[in-house]
Amino acid sequence: MGDPKRPRRKYEMPRYPWSKPQLDSELKLLGEYGLRNKHELRRHHASLSKYRTLARELLAMPTQERLKIEKELLSKLQSYSFVPEGANIDNVLDLTVESILDRRLQSIVFRKGLANTPQQARQLITHGHIAVKGRRVTSPGFLVKQVEEQDIRYSIGSGFQKEGHGVGVAPAKEAPA
């Protein structure tokens, strides 16, 4: 067994960690999504691998056994909008890590214009300025469900709720006279 004081790793190391194309693609994703380190990226790779493995196992099961598990898996993935409505197991096998990274709170805050950069979105979240459905969330890796997306805004008591705070949509520049 493992050491009870140390938590188990939630990600797997890549098979070839020094592969140049893999390093380049990881670095591109880190910059594009504003991730802190490769551990975050690998954690999402691990969850993607878990979903895809389950989908492959479902394809190997007899039809009667797999229907209930397949329905549960697809409804969970549809709630996060990883797969479209009416999707099947083949859509689960087509998932990419970008589809998971797009559902992170950090990515959605940046996309909604509450922050100017993904890094600034991360900082706003960790400092407690962002709320989902009125509840303050301080984890940038929080996966946002599709129904919660429209309820993302600045938290109550945050100084960023006021107009002219300087974050989010850039203020209009006046033309020189």
N, C-alpha and C positions, 0 to 999 in steps of 0.2 A: 504494500500500500504506500501512499505518499505521506509526506510530512504533514501533520494536521494543522500546523501553523501557516503553511504556505498554500495559497490557493492553486488549483490546477490551472494549467495554461488553457486559454480559450481559443487558441489558434494553433495552426500547424506550420512548421517551417517548410519552405519550398524544397522540392527535391534537388534542384540545382540553384543554390542561392546566389552564385556569382555569374549567372548567365547574363550577358550584356543586354539582350532584348528584354528579358524579364526585369532587370534593374531599371531600364529606361521606361518601360510601361508602368512600373510601380511608382517611379519618381514623377511621371506625368500625372498619375492619379492623385498622388499626394498633393501636388500643387493645384490641380484643378478643383479638388474638393476641400482643400484646406485642412487635410488630416495632420495630426501632430506627429505621428511616426508610422512606421510600417506595421507595427503591431495592430493598430486599428484596421488597416487594410486587410491584414491577414485574418483578423477575427471575422470580417465580413466574407472573406473567401471561404472560411471554414463553415459559416452558416449556409452559404450558397452550396457548398459541397454536401452538406447535410440534406438540404432539400432535394438536390439532384440525385443523391444516393437513394433516398426514400422513394423518389419517383421511379428509378430503375428497379427497385425491389417490388414496387407495386405492379410494374409491367410483367414481372415474373410470376405474380400470384394468380390463383384462379379468380375468375371474374366475380363470383359471389363474395369472396373474402375482401377483395380490393375495393369494392364500391364505396363502402362506408369510410374507409381510411382515405380514399382518393377524394371524396367529397369534403372531408374535414381539411385536408391539405389545401385543396383548391380554394375553399372559402377563406382560410387564413391568408393565403397569398393574395387573394382578391381584395381582402380588407386593407392590405397595405398597397394595393394596386401594383403589385409585382407582375401579375398576369391580368389580361383583360377579362371582362365578363364572358361567360360561356367558354372558358379556356378548358383545355384538356391536359393530360400528363405531358404531351409533347411540348406544350408551352413552358412547362416547368423545366424541362431539359434544355430549353433555349435561353434560360435566364443568364444574365451576366452580372458581374459584380457592380457594374455601373447602375443597374436597375435598383440594387440595394442602396448604393451610396446616394442615389437621388432621393431616397425616402428619409434620409437622416434629417434631423431637425436643423442642423447647421446648413445643409444645402437648401432647405426650403426657406429658411430665414433670409438667406442671401438672394434666392430667386424672387421672393416676395418684395425685395427692396427695403427690408428693414435694416440692412447693413450694406456697406459699399463693397466689401470683399468677403470671401469665405473665412478668412482669418478674423476679420472684425466680427462676423457672425458668431464664430466660436467664442470670442471674448465676451460678447454680449450675453451669450447663453451661460457661460461659466460664472459670470458675475451676477446672474440672477435677474437680468433685465427682460427675459422672454418668458411668456406664459402660454400654455396650451390649455384651452378651455378654462381659463381663469386660474390654472394651477401652475405655479412657477416650476420650470424644468431647468436644471443646471447641467444636464448631460448632453453634449453636442451630438453624441451617437444615438440619441433616442430616436427610434423608428416611429415615424408619424403615420397613423392610419389615414386613409383617404377622407373619412368623415371629419377628422380633427384638423385637417389642413386649413380650412377657412377660419378656424378659431385660434390661429397663432397671431399673437400681438405682443406689444410691450406689456410687462407686468404692472400691476397696480402699485403705485408709489415709485415707479421708475422715473428718473428724470428725463427719459427719452420720450415720454408721452407728450410733452409740450411741443408746440410748433416751434420750428427754428432751432431744433437741438443739434443740427449739423450731421446727423447720421441718417442713413437711408437714402431717400431720393435727394440727389444733389440740388442745392438751392440754385435758383435761376440767377445767371450772371447778367448784370446790367451792361448794356452797351456803353462804351466810352463816349463821352459827349464831345 
